[in-house]
Amino acid sequence: MFVAGILLSVRKKSRWKGIGLLCILVLLPVIAYYSMPSFQNRVRFFVYEFDFFKRAAYIPSSNDAVRMASWKTGAIVMNENMPYGVGFGDISRRMNERYPVLYPGMKEADMILPANEWLIYGVGAGLAGLLVLTLVVLLPFFISTREAFLWRLSAAIFGFSFAVDIGLEVQFGVFIYVFITLWWWKWLTAKNI
């Protein structure tokens, strides 16, 4: 929506619509902060947790800190097993062996897979996995469409999501990525639109 606001505001015919959209996008979180206690508590919790997040320190059951711990642990397991990886079936076991060394006293429920697609593929398949995933993520940037900027923006959004989540490890995530990417590609390359 933010990008849409910028695009609308640089076009003469829709400049005021774009400026209005940008103003709404800025005002909505401010209004939500002062009118919704649950949103205010979430912002306060994020500020509290941010210091732990920066240091990759472990806080039991903390979403962001557990994610950072998984990144750090995944990177170590990946580097120890380059260039071939450990095999996708052994990722969980290898991570669970390493967590107690790095984070003594970590709860078993917090010992998650690396929360990053590149780490999953790097740990599971080593250098080949990293290269294949990178090629798949970069491929849309080399496909020309009618609206190149919007097409590349959607590819960048998906690429960023793979850096902070493992959406391709579940069926629903695979469906969302494949469906949206192929539908968007078909729509942007259709001749009769």
N, C-alpha and C positions, 0 to 999 in steps of 0.2 A: 504494500500500500504506500509505503514511503517513496519507493522508486516511482510508482504511478503518480504520486503527487508531484514529484520533481519533473517527470516527463510532461504532465499536464501544464505545469506552471511555466515551462519554457516554450510552449506552443502558444502563439498569439490568441487563437480562438478560444482556448480553454485555460488561459492564465489564471483567472479568478477561481475557477473550480480547483485547480491544482493548489493554489495558495490556501483556499478554504480547507481542502483535504489535509494539507500539511499542518494547519492550525489545529484541526480536530485531532490529528494524530499526536500532537504535542500536548493538547489539553486533556485528552482522555486519561492518561496515566496520572496526571496531577489531580483531576477530579476524583478518580478512583482512590488515590492515596488518602484524600481527606474525607471521602464518603463511605469507604468500605474498610472496616477494621481488619478483615482477613487479608486484604491486599497490603495494608499498612504493616501488619505483622510479618507478611512474607518479605517485604522490603527490609524490615529490621533484621529478620533472620538472615537474609542474604548478606547484609553488612556485617553482622556478627561472624558469619561463617567464612567470609571472604579471606580473612587472615589465615585461617586454617587451609583454605583452598590454595592460597599463594605458596604456602610452605609444604603442600602435599601432606599435611599432618592428618592423622586418622582421628575421626570423631565417630563413635559408634552410631550406626543408623543414619548418618548424615549423607544425603544424596550427593552433594557436590564433593565433599571430602573423600567419600568412597570412590567416586568416579576418578578423582585425581590419583588416589592410591592405586587404582586399577591401571591407569596410564603408566605410572612409574613402574609398577611391577611387570606389566606387559612389555614395556621397553627393555627391561633387564632380561626377561625370559627370551625375548626376540633376539637381543644382541648375543646372548649366550649360545643360541642355537642357529646362528647364521652359518651358511647360506641356505640350509635346507629346511629349517623349521622343525617343529615337534610333531606335526601331523594334527589335523583338526580334531581328531578324537582324543588327543592328549592335552589339549590346551587347558582344560579345567584342572586336570590333575597337576600339571606343571605350575599353574598359577597358585593352586592351593598349597603346593610344596614351598613356594617362594614367599607367600604372604606372611607366615609366622616369623620368617627371618627378618623381613623388613618392618613388619608391624606386629610386634609381640602382643598377644592378648586380643587380636582382632576377632570379632565375632564371625562364626562360620557363614552366617547369612550375608555378611558384608564382603565375602570373598567372591567377587563377581568376575566375569570375563572382562578383558580389556574393553573399556567403553569407547572404542575407536576402531573403525573398520580397517584402517591401515595396520593397526597393531594386531587385530585378529588375523588378517591375512599374512602379516609378517611372522607372527608366532606360529601359525598353522602351516604355512607353505614356504616360509623364508623369503629369499630374494625374488623368486619367481612369483609368489603371491603378491608381493608389493608391486612388482612391475605390472602384472595383469590388472590388479585393481586400479592402479594409476592410469593405465591405458583406457580402461572402461570409463573412468571418471572424466578423462580429458577428451575422449572421442567426440562428445557433443560440441566441443569448442571448434572442431574442424568440419562440422556439417553446416552448410549454408542454408539459410531459411529466409523467408520474407522479412521477418522482424529479427534481425541478428542480435540486437541488444537484448530483447526479451528472452530469446532462446538461450543466449549465453548467461543471462541472469538466472534463469531457472537451473541451468547446469551448475552454476556457482553455488546456488542455494543448496542443491543436493550434495555437491562436493563438500560444502561446509558441514552439512548435517552428518556426513560420514566421519568427519573429524571429531565429532562430539557424541556420537551414538552409534549403535550397531544395528541399524534398521534392516540391513540385508541378511541378518541372521534369523529373521522370523518371516513367516509367509506373508503376513500382512504388510510388512515393510517392503518386501520384494514386489508385491502387487502394486503398492502405491508408487514406488519408483518406476517400475516398468510401465504401468498404465499411464501415469501422468506424462512421462517422457515420450512415450510413443504417440499418445493422443495429441500432445502439444506439437510434436514433430509433424504428424500427419496434417494437423490444422494449419501449421505455418508453411507447409510445402504444397498444399492443395492449390491447384491452378484456378479453380472456379470461385474462389472467395475474394 
